[in-house]
C-alpha cells in the first residue's frame, strides 16, 4: 500500500471560489521512555511500527529489541495507526502534529 502524502481539502473563499488547501498528514510517534516493549503496536500495524533492531523486512539482526519505533509513518491508514495507539497498554503512541 502506498503511503499518504497529505490530504487535499476544498475551501470556499470570497466570491464562492473553491481553493485547494494541502494538509500534511499526521505523523505517529512513540514516547521511548514510556514504551515497555510489549510489541502490540508491531503486531497491530507492522507497516508503521517495528521493534528496534529489525530491518525494513522484519528481520532480527540479533539486537536486544527493547522498544518499538516508527519506521514508516505513512505506511498505513490513520485508522490502523489509531488501532495500535488504542491497543498500547502503556499509552505511549501519539500523533506528532
N, C-alpha and C positions, 0 to 999 in steps of 0.2 A: 504494500500500500504506500502510495506516495505521501510525503509529509506535507503539512499545510504551510503555506507561505503567508497567510493572513486572511482577513475577511474584507469583502467589499460591501459597504452599505450605501444605499442611495438616500440622499437627504434633500428635502425640499428647501430651496433658498428663495430669495426675493424673486418676484415675478413668476412664481411657480416653476422655476427651473429645477431640474434634478442635477445634483452633483454627486460624483462618486467619492467616497471617503474610504481610504485604506486604513484598516485597523490591524495592528500587529497581533499575532497570536499570543495567548498567554503561555508562559513557559513554566513547567513544573520544576520544583527544586526540593531538595531534601536537607533538613537540618541534621548535619552529620553528628552533632553532639547528642542528639535525641535518638538517632537510629539505633535499634537494638539488633539489627542483622537478621531479622526473622525470615526474610525472603518472600514475604507475602506480596509485595509490590512486583517483584520479578516474576512471580508465578501468575499474577493477575494481568500484568501488562508488560510482557518481556520485550515488546517492540520499543519501549521507552526506558525501562529500568533494568539494571543488571547489578550483580554483586561486584565489588571492586576486585580486580584481578582477572575478570573474564574479558575475552576479546569480543569483537562485534558479532561473532558467531556463537557466543555462549560457551566457548571452550575455556576450561580452567587451566591455568598455567602454573599450578602449584602454589599460588599465593594464598595467604590467610585472608579470606574474604572480609569478614567483619561487618562491613557497612554496604548499604546499597548506594547506587549512584544513578544519575540521569545521564544516559549516553546518547539518546536520540529524542530530544524534547518534542519534536513534531511527528513522531513515529506512529501515533495512534490518535483517534478522535478524542476530544475533550471528555466525552462520557466514559471512555475506557480508563483514562487517566484518573478521573474523579472516582471511579470504582476502586482503583488502587488506593487513592487517598482515603476513602471511606473505610477501606479494609485494614489500613495500617493500625496495628494495636498501639503504637507509640504516638500516633497522630503527628508524624514529623514531615509529611509531604504537604507542600503548599504551592500556590501559584505565585511566582515571582513576576510581578507585572511592572 
